Amino acid sequence: MRPPNRFAQWFPWPFVAIAVLLIVLIVATPILTGQPVGGIFYTQAYLVVDGLPGNDSTHFYVRGLSTTARYSEINLGLAWGFNWTGSFPSGPLNWTDWTNATSVLSIDRLASEDPVAVNVTALYTANGVNALYVGVLAVDVSIPSGSTIAVFSIVSDTTGINPYSNTVTNLPYSIPLVYAGTGGTS
């Protein structure tokens, strides 16, 4: 004869199964309806940095984790003409080169300048709830002596963005933007 399970008296399996099912439905319902509420993992915005071998340009893409997350507004600004020191540039940057789009799944931008600073905001709105994602980064592309592989150095000025490594050779490289709450862009 098997001794009684002490957990079974407090957590009967039929009730545990129902609780787990309810939790799954609560998490999955916004995704299944096609209009997830902002601020959940489904709407998380990313900046993807890419470069082609032998090409002196850097591609930037802003998109969501899901291929169907439609952002009400995405702004991608570029600045260049600053000294690269290995850390984020000090002093004011000239954000004159902007790409702005509304009601889009993603935007992309090509930068032939080096180094380049990137300023990103992505606003997701659904069911009356906003989710704002932000990031400010600087990228420098170099080819080390004796190598043919480009090395991308990425630093951020946004608290909460840690590009995992200061140098990147495996591209494309995806950086999650910081959730800044339910504000709008200006």
Secondary structure as a PSIPRED ss2 file (coil, helix, strand):
# PSIPRED VFORMAT (PSIPRED V4.0)

   1 M C   1.000  0.000  0.000
   2 R C   1.000  0.000  0.000
   3 P C   1.000  0.000  0.000
   4 P C   1.000  0.000  0.000
   5 N C   1.000  0.000  0.000
   6 R H   0.000  1.000  0.000
   7 F H   0.000  1.000  0.000
   8 A H   0.000  1.000  0.000
   9 Q H   0.000  1.000  0.000
  10 W H   0.000  1.000  0.000
  11 F C   1.000  0.000  0.000
  12 P C   1.000  0.000  0.000
  13 W H   0.000  1.000  0.000
  14 P H   0.000  1.000  0.000
  15 F H   0.000  1.000  0.000
  16 V H   0.000  1.000  0.000
  17 A H   0.000  1.000  0.000
  18 I H   0.000  1.000  0.000
  19 A H   0.000  1.000  0.000
  20 V H   0.000  1.000  0.000
  21 L H   0.000  1.000  0.000
  22 L H   0.000  1.000  0.000
  23 I H   0.000  1.000  0.000
  24 V H   0.000  1.000  0.000
  25 L H   0.000  1.000  0.000
  26 I H   0.000  1.000  0.000
  27 V H   0.000  1.000  0.000
  28 A H   0.000  1.000  0.000
  29 T H   0.000  1.000  0.000
  30 P H   0.000  1.000  0.000
  31 I H   0.000  1.000  0.000
  32 L H   0.000  1.000  0.000
  33 T C   1.000  0.000  0.000
  34 G C   1.000  0.000  0.000
  35 Q C   1.000  0.000  0.000
  36 P C   1.000  0.000  0.000
  37 V C   1.000  0.000  0.000
  38 G C   1.000  0.000  0.000
  39 G C   1.000  0.000  0.000
  40 I C   1.000  0.000  0.000
  41 F H   0.000  1.000  0.000
  42 Y H   0.000  1.000  0.000
  43 T H   0.000  1.000  0.000
  44 Q C   1.000  0.000  0.000
  45 A E   0.000  0.000  1.000
  46 Y E   0.000  0.000  1.000
  47 L E   0.000  0.000  1.000
  48 V E   0.000  0.000  1.000
  49 V E   0.000  0.000  1.000
  50 D E   0.000  0.000  1.000
  51 G E   0.000  0.000  1.000
  52 L C   1.000  0.000  0.000
  53 P C   1.000  0.000  0.000
  54 G C   1.000  0.000  0.000
  55 N C   1.000  0.000  0.000
  56 D C   1.000  0.000  0.000
  57 S C   1.000  0.000  0.000
  58 T E   0.000  0.000  1.000
  59 H E   0.000  0.000  1.000
  60 F E   0.000  0.000  1.000
  61 Y E   0.000  0.000  1.000
  62 V E   0.000  0.000  1.000
  63 R E   0.000  0.000  1.000
  64 G E   0.000  0.000  1.000
  65 L C   1.000  0.000  0.000
  66 S C   1.000  0.000  0.000
  67 T C   1.000  0.000  0.000
  68 T C   1.000  0.000  0.000
  69 A C   1.000  0.000  0.000
  70 R C   1.000  0.000  0.000
  71 Y E   0.000  0.000  1.000
  72 S E   0.000  0.000  1.000
  73 E E   0.000  0.000  1.000
  74 I E   0.000  0.000  1.000
  75 N E   0.000  0.000  1.000
  76 L E   0.000  0.000  1.000
  77 G E   0.000  0.000  1.000
  78 L E   0.000  0.000  1.000
  79 A E   0.000  0.000  1.000
  80 W E   0.000  0.000  1.000
  81 G C   1.000  0.000  0.000
  82 F C   1.000  0.000  0.000
  83 N C   1.000  0.000  0.000
  84 W C   1.000  0.000  0.000
  85 T C   1.000  0.000  0.000
  86 G C   1.000  0.000  0.000
  87 S C   1.000  0.000  0.000
  88 F C   1.000  0.000  0.000
  89 P C   1.000  0.000  0.000
  90 S C   1.000  0.000  0.000
  91 G C   1.000  0.000  0.000
  92 P C   1.000  0.000  0.000
  93 L C   1.000  0.000  0.000
  94 N C   1.000  0.000  0.000
  95 W C   1.000  0.000  0.000
  96 T C   1.000  0.000  0.000
  97 D E   0.000  0.000  1.000
  98 W E   0.000  0.000  1.000
  99 T E   0.000  0.000  1.000
 100 N E   0.000  0.000  1.000
 101 A E   0.000  0.000  1.000
 102 T E   0.000  0.000  1.000
 103 S E   0.000  0.000  1.000
 104 V E   0.000  0.000  1.000
 105 L C   1.000  0.000  0.000
 106 S E   0.000  0.000  1.000
 107 I E   0.000  0.000  1.000
 108 D E   0.000  0.000  1.000
 109 R E   0.000  0.000  1.000
 110 L E   0.000  0.000  1.000
 111 A E   0.000  0.000  1.000
 112 S C   1.000  0.000  0.000
 113 E C   1.000  0.000  0.000
 114 D C   1.000  0.000  0.000
 115 P C   1.000  0.000  0.000
 116 V E   0.000  0.000  1.000
 117 A E   0.000  0.000  1.000
 118 V E   0.000  0.000  1.000
 119 N E   0.000  0.000  1.000
 120 V E   0.000  0.000  1.000
 121 T E   0.000  0.000  1.000
 122 A E   0.000  0.000  1.000
 123 L E   0.000  0.000  1.000
 124 Y E   0.000  0.000  1.000
 125 T E   0.000  0.000  1.000
 126 A E   0.000  0.000  1.000
 127 N C   1.000  0.000  0.000
 128 G C   1.000  0.000  0.000
 129 V E   0.000  0.000  1.000
 130 N E   0.000  0.000  1.000
 131 A E   0.000  0.000  1.000
 132 L E   0.000  0.000  1.000
 133 Y E   0.000  0.000  1.000
 134 V E   0.000  0.000  1.000
 135 G E   0.000  0.000  1.000
 136 V E   0.000  0.000  1.000
 137 L E   0.000  0.000  1.000
 138 A E   0.000  0.000  1.000
 139 V E   0.000  0.000  1.000
 140 D E   0.000  0.000  1.000
 141 V E   0.000  0.000  1.000
 142 S E   0.000  0.000  1.000
 143 I C   1.000  0.000  0.000
 144 P C   1.000  0.000  0.000
 145 S C   1.000  0.000  0.000
 146 G C   1.000  0.000  0.000
 147 S C   1.000  0.000  0.000
 148 T C   1.000  0.000  0.000
 149 I C   1.000  0.000  0.000
 150 A C   1.000  0.000  0.000
 151 V E   0.000  0.000  1.000
 152 F E   0.000  0.000  1.000
 153 S E   0.000  0.000  1.000
 154 I E   0.000  0.000  1.000
 155 V E   0.000  0.000  1.000
 156 S E   0.000  0.000  1.000
 157 D C   1.000  0.000  0.000
 158 T C   1.000  0.000  0.000
 159 T C   1.000  0.000  0.000
 160 G C   1.000  0.000  0.000
 161 I C   1.000  0.000  0.000
 162 N C   1.000  0.000  0.000
 163 P C   1.000  0.000  0.000
 164 Y C   1.000  0.000  0.000
 165 S C   1.000  0.000  0.000
 166 N C   1.000  0.000  0.000
 167 T E   0.000  0.000  1.000
 168 V E   0.000  0.000  1.000
 169 T C   1.000  0.000  0.000
 170 N C   1.000  0.000  0.000
 171 L C   1.000  0.000  0.000
 172 P C   1.000  0.000  0.000
 173 Y E   0.000  0.000  1.000
 174 S E   0.000  0.000  1.000
 175 I E   0.000  0.000  1.000
 176 P E   0.000  0.000  1.000
 177 L C   1.000  0.000  0.000
 178 V E   0.000  0.000  1.000
 179 Y E   0.000  0.000  1.000
 180 A C   1.000  0.000  0.000
 181 G C   1.000  0.000  0.000
 182 T C   1.000  0.000  0.000
 183 G C   1.000  0.000  0.000
 184 G C   1.000  0.000  0.000
 185 T C   1.000  0.000  0.000
 186 S C   1.000  0.000  0.000
